[in-house]
Amino acid sequence: MKAITLWQPWASAIAFGIKKIETRAWSTRHRGYLLIHAAQKTPRIWQEIGQQLCEKYFPKGTDLQSLPYGRIVAKVNLVDVIQITEKTASIDPLEWEWGRFEKGRFAWYLQNLDCPERGRKISGKQGIWDAGEFLQLG
């Protein structure tokens, strides 16, 4: 199965069912199931905004440091990828806080959230990668 690595708290926002659109600077032909992997750390530049998002949207007492890192946190179905134009008024305002919807970027539409048991720590990769090893863990 394919996977993508995201920084926290964006990975957990998908796992909590808050974030249903992932925005990227690039498109993909992949459609179907995709594992969401939380990166090993959140870059310092994103830590303050990440903490603010945790406090605003996650269950009380959840902070950036308490989130899972280096683990698969969700399985979703990537159903569509659309290039963003200036006509993005139909996007839920909540998604605007979690994504970058600048013209020319791509909106990845995610459905059918499932949160598998978190296995051992695994290293992620850039782009979409094969998570077959994770699936072997049982």
A tleap script that builds the chain and sets N, CA, C and O, in Angstrom:
source leaprc.protein.ff14SB
mol = sequence {
  NMET LYS ALA ILE THR LEU TRP GLN PRO TRP
  ALA SER ALA ILE ALA PHE GLY ILE LYS LYS
  ILE GLU THR ARG ALA TRP SER THR ARG HIE
  ARG GLY TYR LEU LEU ILE HIE ALA ALA GLN
  LYS THR PRO ARG ILE TRP GLN GLU ILE GLY
  GLN GLN LEU CYS GLU LYS TYR PHE PRO LYS
  GLY THR ASP LEU GLN SER LEU PRO TYR GLY
  ARG ILE VAL ALA LYS VAL ASN LEU VAL ASP
  VAL ILE GLN ILE THR GLU LYS THR ALA SER
  ILE ASP PRO LEU GLU TRP GLU TRP GLY ARG
  PHE GLU LYS GLY ARG PHE ALA TRP TYR LEU
  GLN ASN LEU ASP CYS PRO GLU ARG GLY ARG
  LYS ILE SER GLY LYS GLN GLY ILE TRP ASP
  ALA GLY GLU PHE LEU GLN LEU CGLY
}
set mol.1.N position { 0.835 -1.174 0.000 }
set mol.1.CA position { 0.000 0.000 0.000 }
set mol.1.C position { 0.884 1.243 0.000 }
set mol.1.O position { 1.983 1.238 0.555 }
set mol.2.N position { 0.398 2.287 -0.619 }
set mol.2.CA position { 1.132 3.542 -0.707 }
set mol.2.C position { 0.919 4.364 0.563 }
set mol.2.O position { -0.081 4.208 1.263 }
set mol.3.N position { 1.879 5.240 0.841 }
set mol.3.CA position { 1.817 6.105 2.021 }
set mol.3.C position { 2.385 7.468 1.680 }
set mol.3.O position { 3.096 7.640 0.690 }
set mol.4.N position { 2.055 8.428 2.524 }
set mol.4.CA position { 2.645 9.757 2.434 }
set mol.4.C position { 2.962 10.218 3.856 }
set mol.4.O position { 2.186 9.988 4.782 }
set mol.5.N position { 4.095 10.859 4.011 }
set mol.5.CA position { 4.516 11.364 5.309 }
set mol.5.C position { 4.141 12.835 5.433 }
set mol.5.O position { 4.438 13.645 4.555 }
set mol.6.N position { 3.480 13.165 6.547 }
set mol.6.CA position { 3.076 14.546 6.834 }
set mol.6.C position { 3.608 14.952 8.199 }
set mol.6.O position { 3.779 14.113 9.083 }
set mol.7.N position { 3.865 16.223 8.362 }
set mol.7.CA position { 4.270 16.734 9.667 }
set mol.7.C position { 3.062 16.739 10.599 }
set mol.7.O position { 1.912 16.780 10.163 }
set mol.8.N position { 3.358 16.697 11.884 }
set mol.8.CA position { 2.326 16.897 12.890 }
set mol.8.C position { 2.137 18.385 13.095 }
set mol.8.O position { 3.117 19.126 13.023 }
set mol.9.N position { 0.942 18.857 13.343 }
set mol.9.CA position { -0.288 18.141 13.655 }
set mol.9.C position { -1.160 17.818 12.442 }
set mol.9.O position { -2.279 17.329 12.598 }
set mol.10.N position { -0.655 18.088 11.228 }
set mol.10.CA position { -1.458 17.876 10.026 }
set mol.10.C position { -1.804 16.398 9.826 }
set mol.10.O position { -2.908 16.082 9.381 }
set mol.11.N position { -0.885 15.497 10.145 }
set mol.11.CA position { -1.183 14.067 10.032 }
set mol.11.C position { -2.310 13.677 10.988 }
set mol.11.O position { -3.241 12.973 10.600 }
set mol.12.N position { -2.224 14.132 12.225 }
set mol.12.CA position { -3.262 13.798 13.203 }
set mol.12.C position { -4.587 14.486 12.903 }
set mol.12.O position { -5.642 13.961 13.258 }
set mol.13.N position { -4.559 15.643 12.261 }
set mol.13.CA position { -5.811 16.307 11.872 }
set mol.13.C position { -6.587 15.420 10.906 }
set mol.13.O position { -7.817 15.388 10.944 }
set mol.14.N position { -5.880 14.704 10.046 }
set mol.14.CA position { -6.544 13.741 9.158 }
set mol.14.C position { -7.074 12.574 9.988 }
set mol.14.O position { -8.209 12.140 9.793 }
set mol.15.N position { -6.262 12.066 10.911 }
set mol.15.CA position { -6.669 10.936 11.752 }
set mol.15.C position { -7.878 11.274 12.627 }
set mol.15.O position { -8.712 10.407 12.885 }
set mol.16.N position { -7.979 12.509 13.080 }
set mol.16.CA position { -9.123 12.936 13.901 }
set mol.16.C position { -10.353 13.255 13.055 }
set mol.16.O position { -11.419 13.534 13.603 }
set mol.17.N position { -10.220 13.217 11.725 }
set mol.17.CA position { -11.341 13.511 10.837 }
set mol.17.C position { -11.603 14.998 10.653 }
set mol.17.O position { -12.652 15.384 10.138 }
set mol.18.N position { -10.658 15.836 11.069 }
set mol.18.CA position { -10.797 17.289 10.944 }
set mol.18.C position { -10.431 17.745 9.537 }
set mol.18.O position { -11.126 18.570 8.943 }
set mol.19.N position { -9.348 17.210 9.014 }
set mol.19.CA position { -8.784 17.608 7.722 }
set mol.19.C position { -9.139 16.554 6.677 }
set mol.19.O position { -8.775 15.386 6.814 }
set mol.20.N position { -9.850 16.974 5.636 }
set mol.20.CA position { -10.271 16.043 4.588 }
set mol.20.C position { -9.677 16.383 3.217 }
set mol.20.O position { -9.921 15.694 2.226 }
set mol.21.N position { -8.893 17.462 3.190 }
set mol.21.CA position { -8.200 17.858 1.965 }
set mol.21.C position { -6.744 18.102 2.318 }
set mol.21.O position { -6.441 18.918 3.189 }
set mol.22.N position { -5.850 17.405 1.654 }
set mol.22.CA position { -4.415 17.647 1.804 }
set mol.22.C position { -3.985 18.511 0.630 }
set mol.22.O position { -4.327 18.210 -0.513 }
set mol.23.N position { -3.245 19.572 0.891 }
set mol.23.CA position { -2.779 20.422 -0.205 }
set mol.23.C position { -1.293 20.196 -0.429 }
set mol.23.O position { -0.513 20.062 0.513 }
set mol.24.N position { -0.929 20.158 -1.684 }
set mol.24.CA position { 0.440 19.882 -2.099 }
set mol.24.C position { 0.813 20.807 -3.245 }
set mol.24.O position { -0.059 21.357 -3.918 }
set mol.25.N position { 2.106 20.977 -3.463 }
set mol.25.CA position { 2.604 21.740 -4.608 }
set mol.25.C position { 2.625 20.865 -5.860 }
set mol.25.O position { 2.872 21.360 -6.959 }
set mol.26.N position { 2.371 19.585 -5.698 }
set mol.26.CA position { 2.449 18.635 -6.806 }
set mol.26.C position { 1.211 17.743 -6.835 }
set mol.26.O position { 0.534 17.546 -5.825 }
set mol.27.N position { 0.938 17.212 -8.021 }
set mol.27.CA position { -0.187 16.315 -8.236 }
set mol.27.C position { 0.292 14.867 -8.157 }
set mol.27.O position { 1.488 14.600 -8.046 }
set mol.28.N position { -0.643 13.960 -8.215 }
set mol.28.CA position { -0.325 12.538 -8.287 }
set mol.28.C position { -1.387 11.831 -9.111 }
set mol.28.O position { -2.545 12.248 -9.136 }
set mol.29.N position { -0.993 10.773 -9.777 }
set mol.29.CA position { -1.953 9.940 -10.505 }
set mol.29.C position { -2.581 8.903 -9.587 }
set mol.29.O position { -3.590 8.285 -9.927 }
set mol.30.N position { -1.974 8.720 -8.420 }
set mol.30.CA position { -2.477 7.700 -7.489 }
set mol.30.C position { -3.897 8.027 -7.050 }
set mol.30.O position { -4.203 9.160 -6.677 }
set mol.31.N position { -4.754 7.024 -7.101 }
set mol.31.CA position { -6.091 7.087 -6.519 }
set mol.31.C position { -6.256 5.780 -5.757 }
set mol.31.O position { -5.745 4.738 -6.168 }
set mol.32.N position { -6.962 5.848 -4.664 }
set mol.32.CA position { -7.163 4.661 -3.845 }
set mol.32.C position { -6.590 4.870 -2.454 }
set mol.32.O position { -6.316 5.993 -2.029 }
set mol.33.N position { -6.420 3.756 -1.762 }
set mol.33.CA position { -6.011 3.841 -0.363 }
set mol.33.C position { -4.597 4.376 -0.202 }
set mol.33.O position { -3.701 4.099 -0.999 }
set mol.34.N position { -4.436 5.148 0.856 }
set mol.34.CA position { -3.183 5.825 1.146 }
set mol.34.C position { -3.029 5.871 2.662 }
set mol.34.O position { -3.932 6.311 3.374 }
set mol.35.N position { -1.886 5.416 3.146 }
set mol.35.CA position { -1.598 5.507 4.572 }
set mol.35.C position { -1.026 6.881 4.884 }
set mol.35.O position { -0.223 7.417 4.120 }
set mol.36.N position { -1.444 7.443 6.007 }
set mol.36.CA position { -0.922 8.730 6.462 }
set mol.36.C position { 0.102 8.443 7.560 }
set mol.36.O position { -0.226 7.893 8.612 }
set mol.37.N position { 1.336 8.823 7.291 }
set mol.37.CA position { 2.453 8.593 8.214 }
set mol.37.C position { 2.842 9.928 8.834 }
set mol.37.O position { 3.041 10.914 8.124 }
set mol.38.N position { 2.950 9.958 10.162 }
set mol.38.CA position { 3.399 11.170 10.862 }
set mol.38.C position { 4.921 11.187 10.855 }
set mol.38.O position { 5.562 10.218 11.262 }
set mol.39.N position { 5.488 12.276 10.396 }
set mol.39.CA position { 6.950 12.420 10.338 }
set mol.39.C position { 7.565 12.279 11.731 }
set mol.39.O position { 6.870 12.353 12.744 }
set mol.40.N position { 8.879 12.076 11.758 }
set mol.40.CA position { 9.604 11.900 13.020 }
set mol.40.C position { 9.604 13.155 13.886 }
set mol.40.O position { 9.725 13.065 15.108 }
set mol.41.N position { 9.467 14.335 13.255 }
set mol.41.CA position { 9.457 15.592 14.008 }
set mol.41.C position { 8.736 16.654 13.193 }
set mol.41.O position { 8.509 16.497 11.993 }
set mol.42.N position { 8.384 17.732 13.869 }
set mol.42.CA position { 7.811 18.902 13.209 }
set mol.42.C position { 8.913 19.946 13.092 }
set mol.42.O position { 9.535 20.292 14.097 }
set mol.43.N position { 9.169 20.453 11.893 }
set mol.43.CA position { 10.206 21.487 11.756 }
set mol.43.C position { 9.920 22.684 12.665 }
set mol.43.O position { 8.767 23.072 12.857 }
set mol.44.N position { 10.958 23.242 13.203 }
set mol.44.CA position { 10.840 24.356 14.143 }
set mol.44.C position { 9.973 25.489 13.584 }
set mol.44.O position { 9.202 26.100 14.324 }
set mol.45.N position { 10.096 25.766 12.298 }
set mol.45.CA position { 9.349 26.866 11.682 }
set mol.45.C position { 7.832 26.658 11.772 }
set mol.45.O position { 7.079 27.632 11.752 }
set mol.46.N position { 7.373 25.403 11.871 }
set mol.46.CA position { 5.939 25.099 11.913 }
set mol.46.C position { 5.437 24.771 13.317 }
set mol.46.O position { 4.243 24.530 13.494 }
set mol.47.N position { 6.309 24.757 14.311 }
set mol.47.CA position { 5.899 24.335 15.652 }
set mol.47.C position { 4.888 25.277 16.306 }
set mol.47.O position { 3.932 24.813 16.928 }
set mol.48.N position { 5.081 26.582 16.176 }
set mol.48.CA position { 4.158 27.520 16.834 }
set mol.48.C position { 2.754 27.420 16.243 }
set mol.48.O position { 1.780 27.316 16.988 }
set mol.49.N position { 2.637 27.451 14.911 }
set mol.49.CA position { 1.319 27.327 14.287 }
set mol.49.C position { 0.734 25.946 14.564 }
set mol.49.O position { -0.473 25.813 14.764 }
set mol.50.N position { 1.578 24.921 14.579 }
set mol.50.CA position { 1.112 23.575 14.895 }
set mol.50.C position { 0.518 23.492 16.285 }
set mol.50.O position { -0.527 22.869 16.475 }
set mol.51.N position { 1.168 24.112 17.262 }
set mol.51.CA position { 0.655 24.118 18.627 }
set mol.51.C position { -0.663 24.876 18.702 }
set mol.51.O position { -1.581 24.451 19.404 }
set mol.52.N position { -0.766 25.981 17.995 }
set mol.52.CA position { -2.013 26.759 17.989 }
set mol.52.C position { -3.159 25.936 17.400 }
set mol.52.O position { -4.275 25.967 17.920 }
set mol.53.N position { -2.891 25.204 16.326 }
set mol.53.CA position { -3.924 24.360 15.720 }
set mol.53.C position { -4.348 23.248 16.681 }
set mol.53.O position { -5.534 22.932 16.775 }
set mol.54.N position { -3.392 22.657 17.389 }
set mol.54.CA position { -3.715 21.616 18.380 }
set mol.54.C position { -4.665 22.178 19.435 }
set mol.54.O position { -5.686 21.567 19.751 }
set mol.55.N position { -4.325 23.335 19.971 }
set mol.55.CA position { -5.131 23.933 21.034 }
set mol.55.C position { -6.529 24.302 20.553 }
set mol.55.O position { -7.491 24.225 21.317 }
set mol.56.N position { -6.643 24.693 19.316 }
set mol.56.CA position { -7.930 25.127 18.781 }
set mol.56.C position { -8.840 23.968 18.376 }
set mol.56.O position { -10.055 24.048 18.557 }
set mol.57.N position { -8.261 22.881 17.825 }
set mol.57.CA position { -9.092 21.850 17.193 }
set mol.57.C position { -9.034 20.456 17.818 }
set mol.57.O position { -9.942 19.653 17.606 }
set mol.58.N position { -8.002 20.160 18.572 }
set mol.58.CA position { -7.856 18.806 19.100 }
set mol.58.C position { -8.486 18.701 20.487 }
set mol.58.O position { -8.772 19.716 21.123 }
set mol.59.N position { -8.702 17.467 20.956 }
set mol.59.CA position { -9.262 17.295 22.307 }
set mol.59.C position { -8.426 18.042 23.349 }
set mol.59.O position { -7.206 18.152 23.226 }
set mol.60.N position { -9.101 18.543 24.360 }
set mol.60.CA position { -8.437 19.317 25.422 }
set mol.60.C position { -7.256 18.530 25.988 }
set mol.60.O position { -7.354 17.331 26.248 }
set mol.61.N position { -6.153 19.225 26.169 }
set mol.61.CA position { -4.956 18.595 26.729 }
set mol.61.C position { -4.020 18.006 25.681 }
set mol.61.O position { -2.930 17.542 26.018 }
set mol.62.N position { -4.433 18.018 24.411 }
set mol.62.CA position { -3.572 17.517 23.344 }
set mol.62.C position { -2.636 18.634 22.907 }
set mol.62.O position { -3.081 19.713 22.514 }
set mol.63.N position { -1.339 18.367 22.979 }
set mol.63.CA position { -0.400 19.360 22.470 }
set mol.63.C position { 0.497 18.713 21.420 }
set mol.63.O position { 0.461 17.499 21.221 }
set mol.64.N position { 1.277 19.512 20.772 }
set mol.64.CA position { 2.108 19.051 19.661 }
set mol.64.C position { 3.037 17.916 20.079 }
set mol.64.O position { 3.245 16.975 19.313 }
set mol.65.N position { 3.597 17.993 21.282 }
set mol.65.CA position { 4.549 16.974 21.731 }
set mol.65.C position { 3.875 15.647 22.063 }
set mol.65.O position { 4.528 14.604 22.043 }
set mol.66.N position { 2.578 15.670 22.369 }
set mol.66.CA position { 1.894 14.429 22.758 }
set mol.66.C position { 1.394 13.610 21.561 }
set mol.66.O position { 0.910 12.493 21.741 }
set mol.67.N position { 1.504 14.145 20.362 }
set mol.67.CA position { 1.026 13.437 19.168 }
set mol.67.C position { 1.995 12.321 18.784 }
set mol.67.O position { 3.171 12.374 19.143 }
set mol.68.N position { 1.513 11.313 18.059 }
set mol.68.CA position { 2.413 10.245 17.619 }
set mol.68.C position { 3.341 10.722 16.501 }
set mol.68.O position { 2.924 11.445 15.596 }
set mol.69.N position { 4.571 10.314 16.579 }
set mol.69.CA position { 5.580 10.661 15.569 }
set mol.69.C position { 6.197 9.382 15.025 }
set mol.69.O position { 6.406 8.416 15.759 }
set mol.70.N position { 6.489 9.390 13.711 }
set mol.70.CA position { 7.150 8.251 13.093 }
set mol.70.C position { 6.271 7.021 12.991 }
set mol.70.O position { 6.777 5.899 12.965 }
set mol.71.N position { 4.976 7.214 12.933 }
set mol.71.CA position { 4.028 6.090 12.892 }
set mol.71.C position { 2.917 6.348 11.879 }
set mol.71.O position { 2.624 7.495 11.539 }
set mol.72.N position { 2.312 5.278 11.406 }
set mol.72.CA position { 1.120 5.384 10.569 }
set mol.72.C position { -0.027 5.781 11.502 }
set mol.72.O position { -0.254 5.135 12.524 }
set mol.73.N position { -0.744 6.845 11.144 }
set mol.73.CA position { -1.830 7.314 12.007 }
set mol.73.C position { -3.211 7.173 11.365 }
set mol.73.O position { -4.221 7.264 12.063 }
set mol.74.N position { -3.275 6.955 10.059 }
set mol.74.CA position { -4.577 6.843 9.402 }
set mol.74.C position { -4.431 6.149 8.047 }
set mol.74.O position { -3.349 6.082 7.464 }
set mol.75.N position { -5.549 5.646 7.581 }
set mol.75.CA position { -5.663 5.120 6.216 }
set mol.75.C position { -6.864 5.827 5.603 }
set mol.75.O position { -7.945 5.856 6.192 }
set mol.76.N position { -6.667 6.395 4.417 }
set mol.76.CA position { -7.727 7.130 3.736 }
set mol.76.C position { -7.820 6.656 2.287 }
set mol.76.O position { -6.948 5.941 1.793 }
set mol.77.N position { -8.876 7.064 1.633 }
set mol.77.CA position { -9.037 6.810 0.212 }
set mol.77.C position { -8.844 8.140 -0.508 }
set mol.77.O position { -9.637 9.065 -0.334 }
set mol.78.N position { -7.805 8.235 -1.306 }
set mol.78.CA position { -7.560 9.434 -2.113 }
set mol.78.C position { -8.448 9.327 -3.342 }
set mol.78.O position { -8.182 8.535 -4.246 }
set mol.79.N position { -9.515 10.138 -3.367 }
set mol.79.CA position { -10.524 9.993 -4.419 }
set mol.79.C position { -10.357 10.952 -5.587 }
set mol.79.O position { -10.840 10.681 -6.687 }
set mol.80.N position { -9.675 12.079 -5.357 }
set mol.80.CA position { -9.519 13.034 -6.451 }
set mol.80.C position { -8.398 14.013 -6.119 }
set mol.80.O position { -8.106 14.273 -4.952 }
set mol.81.N position { -7.782 14.543 -7.157 }
set mol.81.CA position { -6.774 15.595 -7.028 }
set mol.81.C position { -7.157 16.683 -8.021 }
set mol.81.O position { -7.305 16.422 -9.215 }
set mol.82.N position { -7.316 17.899 -7.522 }
set mol.82.CA position { -7.753 19.010 -8.357 }
set mol.82.C position { -6.784 20.176 -8.201 }
set mol.82.O position { -6.411 20.542 -7.087 }
set mol.83.N position { -6.385 20.750 -9.323 }
set mol.83.CA position { -5.532 21.933 -9.240 }
set mol.83.C position { -6.368 23.108 -8.753 }
set mol.83.O position { -7.495 23.322 -9.200 }
set mol.84.N position { -5.792 23.857 -7.831 }
set mol.84.CA position { -6.487 24.973 -7.211 }
set mol.84.C position { -6.455 26.187 -8.138 }
set mol.84.O position { -5.411 26.565 -8.669 }
set mol.85.N position { -7.628 26.779 -8.311 }
set mol.85.CA position { -7.768 28.014 -9.082 }
set mol.85.C position { -8.317 29.078 -8.144 }
set mol.85.O position { -8.464 28.835 -6.946 }
set mol.86.N position { -8.613 30.224 -8.667 }
set mol.86.CA position { -9.193 31.258 -7.818 }
set mol.86.C position { -10.622 30.928 -7.409 }
set mol.86.O position { -11.190 31.610 -6.556 }
set mol.87.N position { -11.211 29.900 -7.998 }
set mol.87.CA position { -12.584 29.509 -7.690 }
set mol.87.C position { -12.608 28.453 -6.583 }
set mol.87.O position { -13.013 27.315 -6.820 }
set mol.88.N position { -12.180 28.820 -5.393 }
set mol.88.CA position { -12.128 27.859 -4.282 }
set mol.88.C position { -13.146 28.197 -3.193 }
set mol.88.O position { -13.002 27.750 -2.056 }
set mol.89.N position { -14.157 28.970 -3.524 }
set mol.89.CA position { -15.143 29.399 -2.536 }
set mol.89.C position { -15.908 28.226 -1.930 }
set mol.89.O position { -16.411 28.336 -0.812 }
set mol.90.N position { -16.005 27.123 -2.634 }
set mol.90.CA position { -16.783 25.988 -2.131 }
set mol.90.C position { -16.017 25.161 -1.087 }
set mol.90.O position { -16.580 24.222 -0.523 }
set mol.91.N position { -14.782 25.481 -0.828 }
set mol.91.CA position { -13.998 24.734 0.152 }
set mol.91.C position { -14.414 25.157 1.559 }
set mol.91.O position { -14.528 26.348 1.848 }
set mol.92.N position { -14.638 24.184 2.422 }
set mol.92.CA position { -15.027 24.420 3.807 }
set mol.92.C position { -14.012 25.357 4.477 }
set mol.92.O position { -12.807 25.131 4.375 }
set mol.93.N position { -14.489 26.403 5.158 }
set mol.93.CA position { -13.565 27.336 5.824 }
set mol.93.C position { -12.594 26.653 6.790 }
set mol.93.O position { -11.469 27.123 6.957 }
set mol.94.N position { -13.001 25.571 7.420 }
set mol.94.CA position { -12.109 24.835 8.313 }
set mol.94.C position { -10.877 24.334 7.565 }
set mol.94.O position { -9.769 24.356 8.102 }
set mol.95.N position { -11.067 23.884 6.334 }
set mol.95.CA position { -9.941 23.382 5.542 }
set mol.95.C position { -8.914 24.477 5.270 }
set mol.95.O position { -7.721 24.194 5.159 }
set mol.96.N position { -9.370 25.725 5.162 }
set mol.96.CA position { -8.451 26.846 4.900 }
set mol.96.C position { -7.415 26.969 6.003 }
set mol.96.O position { -6.278 27.360 5.740 }
set mol.97.N position { -7.788 26.642 7.235 }
set mol.97.CA position { -6.833 26.750 8.344 }
set mol.97.C position { -5.791 25.634 8.313 }
set mol.97.O position { -4.706 25.779 8.877 }
set mol.98.N position { -6.115 24.539 7.663 }
set mol.98.CA position { -5.225 23.367 7.664 }
set mol.98.C position { -4.436 23.196 6.379 }
set mol.98.O position { -3.542 22.352 6.323 }
set mol.99.N position { -4.739 23.969 5.344 }
set mol.99.CA position { -4.069 23.780 4.063 }
set mol.99.C position { -3.580 25.080 3.463 }
set mol.99.O position { -3.835 26.169 3.977 }
set mol.100.N position { -2.873 24.931 2.362 }
set mol.100.CA position { -2.392 26.084 1.592 }
set mol.100.C position { -3.082 26.031 0.231 }
set mol.100.O position { -2.717 25.240 -0.639 }
set mol.101.N position { -4.073 26.876 0.071 }
set mol.101.CA position { -4.924 26.844 -1.114 }
set mol.101.C position { -4.568 27.910 -2.136 }
set mol.101.O position { -5.454 28.482 -2.771 }
set mol.102.N position { -3.282 28.179 -2.300 }
set mol.102.CA position { -2.862 29.159 -3.293 }
set mol.102.C position { -3.083 28.617 -4.702 }
set mol.102.O position { -2.966 27.417 -4.950 }
set mol.103.N position { -3.402 29.523 -5.608 }
set mol.103.CA position { -3.615 29.166 -7.014 }
set mol.103.C position { -2.392 28.405 -7.535 }
set mol.103.O position { -1.251 28.804 -7.302 }
set mol.104.N position { -2.653 27.307 -8.241 }
set mol.104.CA position { -1.595 26.501 -8.831 }
set mol.104.C position { -1.219 25.280 -8.009 }
set mol.104.O position { -0.623 24.343 -8.541 }
set mol.105.N position { -1.559 25.269 -6.699 }
set mol.105.CA position { -1.297 24.092 -5.863 }
set mol.105.C position { -2.383 23.050 -6.132 }
set mol.105.O position { -3.275 23.283 -6.948 }
set mol.106.N position { -2.315 21.915 -5.457 }
set mol.106.CA position { -3.248 20.824 -5.696 }
set mol.106.C position { -3.961 20.423 -4.413 }
set mol.106.O position { -3.350 20.328 -3.348 }
set mol.107.N position { -5.262 20.191 -4.532 }
set mol.107.CA position { -6.087 19.739 -3.417 }
set mol.107.C position { -6.336 18.245 -3.585 }
set mol.107.O position { -6.909 17.805 -4.582 }
set mol.108.N position { -5.896 17.472 -2.594 }
set mol.108.CA position { -6.089 16.020 -2.591 }
set mol.108.C position { -7.294 15.720 -1.701 }
set mol.108.O position { -7.258 15.990 -0.501 }
set mol.109.N position { -8.350 15.171 -2.273 }
set mol.109.CA position { -9.588 14.902 -1.538 }
set mol.109.C position { -9.552 13.493 -0.935 }
set mol.109.O position { -9.392 12.493 -1.635 }
set mol.110.N position { -9.707 13.459 0.391 }
set mol.110.CA position { -9.583 12.224 1.152 }
set mol.110.C position { -10.940 11.811 1.715 }
set mol.110.O position { -11.699 12.650 2.201 }
set mol.111.N position { -11.241 10.505 1.646 }
set mol.111.CA position { -12.493 9.968 2.196 }
set mol.111.C position { -12.204 8.655 2.907 }
set mol.111.O position { -11.086 8.141 2.883 }
set mol.112.N position { -13.256 8.123 3.547 }
set mol.112.CA position { -13.231 6.790 4.157 }
set mol.112.C position { -12.094 6.625 5.156 }
set mol.112.O position { -11.281 5.706 5.048 }
set mol.113.N position { -12.051 7.508 6.106 }
set mol.113.CA position { -11.015 7.473 7.131 }
set mol.113.C position { -11.076 6.191 7.949 }
set mol.113.O position { -12.148 5.751 8.366 }
set mol.114.N position { -9.916 5.606 8.169 }
set mol.114.CA position { -9.760 4.472 9.086 }
set mol.114.C position { -8.487 4.736 9.875 }
set mol.114.O position { -7.496 5.198 9.311 }
set mol.115.N position { -8.502 4.456 11.139 }
set mol.115.CA position { -7.311 4.652 11.972 }
set mol.115.C position { -6.807 3.293 12.442 }
set mol.115.O position { -7.305 2.755 13.431 }
set mol.116.N position { -5.826 2.736 11.743 }
set mol.116.CA position { -5.298 1.428 12.124 }
set mol.116.C position { -4.519 1.526 13.435 }
set mol.116.O position { -4.131 2.614 13.860 }
set mol.117.N position { -4.301 0.387 14.058 }
set mol.117.CA position { -3.446 0.381 15.248 }
set mol.117.C position { -2.076 0.888 14.857 }
set mol.117.O position { -1.552 0.568 13.790 }
set mol.118.N position { -1.508 1.685 15.745 }
set mol.118.CA position { -0.179 2.218 15.454 }
set mol.118.C position { 0.860 1.162 15.758 }
set mol.118.O position { 0.954 0.664 16.880 }
set mol.119.N position { 1.629 0.830 14.756 }
set mol.119.CA position { 2.687 -0.156 14.926 }
set mol.119.C position { 3.974 0.481 15.404 }
set mol.119.O position { 3.979 1.577 15.964 }
set mol.120.N position { 5.049 -0.219 15.174 }
set mol.120.CA position { 6.351 0.303 15.595 }
set mol.120.C position { 6.702 1.530 14.760 }
set mol.120.O position { 6.100 1.793 13.720 }
set mol.121.N position { 7.687 2.268 15.243 }
set mol.121.CA position { 8.134 3.440 14.503 }
set mol.121.C position { 8.753 3.013 13.178 }
set mol.121.O position { 9.493 2.032 13.100 }
set mol.122.N position { 8.433 3.770 12.154 }
set mol.122.CA position { 9.043 3.541 10.844 }
set mol.122.C position { 9.436 4.892 10.265 }
set mol.122.O position { 8.840 5.917 10.595 }
set mol.123.N position { 10.422 4.884 9.418 }
set mol.123.CA position { 10.872 6.110 8.763 }
set mol.123.C position { 9.984 6.390 7.565 }
set mol.123.O position { 9.599 5.477 6.834 }
set mol.124.N position { 9.670 7.644 7.374 }
set mol.124.CA position { 8.896 8.042 6.212 }
set mol.124.C position { 9.815 8.464 5.089 }
set mol.124.O position { 11.036 8.343 5.186 }
set mol.125.N position { 9.224 8.951 4.038 }
set mol.125.CA position { 9.978 9.399 2.871 }
set mol.125.C position { 9.249 10.585 2.259 }
set mol.125.O position { 8.099 10.861 2.600 }
set mol.126.N position { 9.913 11.271 1.370 }
set mol.126.CA position { 9.246 12.336 0.631 }
set mol.126.C position { 8.428 11.720 -0.493 }
set mol.126.O position { 8.745 10.641 -0.992 }
set mol.127.N position { 7.376 12.418 -0.879 }
set mol.127.CA position { 6.515 11.934 -1.955 }
set mol.127.C position { 5.640 10.783 -1.485 }
set mol.127.O position { 5.488 10.549 -0.286 }
set mol.128.N position { 5.077 10.080 -2.431 }
set mol.128.CA position { 4.285 8.891 -2.117 }
set mol.128.C position { 5.239 7.704 -2.146 }
set mol.128.O position { 6.010 7.548 -3.093 }
set mol.129.N position { 5.190 6.871 -1.116 }
set mol.129.CA position { 6.131 5.756 -1.001 }
set mol.129.C position { 5.397 4.459 -0.665 }
set mol.129.O position { 4.252 4.474 -0.213 }
set mol.130.N position { 6.077 3.342 -0.894 }
set mol.130.CA position { 5.488 2.026 -0.662 }
set mol.130.C position { 5.666 1.647 0.796 }
set mol.130.O position { 6.789 1.570 1.295 }
set mol.131.N position { 4.551 1.411 1.476 }
set mol.131.CA position { 4.580 1.059 2.902 }
set mol.131.C position { 4.356 -0.427 3.115 }
set mol.131.O position { 3.822 -0.830 4.148 }
set mol.132.N position { 4.750 -1.238 2.163 }
set mol.132.CA position { 4.552 -2.683 2.280 }
set mol.132.C position { 5.131 -3.267 3.545 }
set mol.132.O position { 4.541 -4.183 4.118 }
set mol.133.N position { 6.280 -2.764 4.006 }
set mol.133.CA position { 6.908 -3.267 5.217 }
set mol.133.C position { 5.989 -3.070 6.424 }
set mol.133.O position { 5.895 -3.947 7.283 }
set mol.134.N position { 5.307 -1.914 6.492 }
set mol.134.CA position { 4.407 -1.660 7.595 }
set mol.134.C position { 3.285 -2.677 7.620 }
set mol.134.O position { 2.895 -3.145 8.689 }
set mol.135.N position { 2.762 -3.023 6.458 }
set mol.135.CA position { 1.647 -3.950 6.381 }
set mol.135.C position { 2.030 -5.353 6.827 }
set mol.135.O position { 1.166 -6.138 7.215 }
set mol.136.N position { 3.313 -5.673 6.775 }
set mol.136.CA position { 3.799 -6.984 7.198 }
set mol.136.C position { 3.812 -7.110 8.719 }
set mol.136.O position { 4.002 -8.209 9.241 }
set mol.137.N position { 3.615 -6.013 9.434 }
set mol.137.CA position { 3.732 -6.031 10.899 }
set mol.137.C position { 2.558 -6.702 11.575 }
set mol.137.O position { 2.642 -7.078 12.744 }
set mol.138.N position { 1.452 -6.857 10.842 }
set mol.138.CA position { 0.275 -7.512 11.425 }
set mol.138.C position { -0.466 -6.573 12.234 }
set mol.138.O position { -1.491 -6.931 12.813 }
savepdb mol mol.pdb
quit
